[in-house]
Amino acid sequence: MNLAEIGSRIKAERKRQGISQERLAEMISVSPHYIYEIERGIKAMSLETLINITVTLKMSADYLIFGSVQNAPDSVSLADRLDTLNDEQRKRAESAFCALLPYLR
């Protein structure tokens, strides 16, 4: 795992989205200096920070860590499947998912 490459991918995506280091830091509750150190590859981040960055920047953790998305060849994301449904089907899927949530925890 190359910290400089991970930091570079974070920086590139942050800039692509027009987010400053200060704003990203604010969004994930860390200091701007810490974002600077992560992007330069000076510091490793905690798992919590990694997750917060991927969620905030809407990045794949695979891409962030490895530089590519490591999907199985036939895998289709839940979001892609939901995109194929009409409004009524989406409501039924959401209802079914909500009913399953207590069993997934």
ABEGO torsion letter per residue (X at the ends): XBAAAAAAAAAAAAAAAGBBAAAAAAAAGBBAAAAAAAAAGABBBBAAAAAAAAAAAGBBAAAAAAGBBBBBAABBBAAAAAAABBAAAAAAAAAAAAAAAAAAX
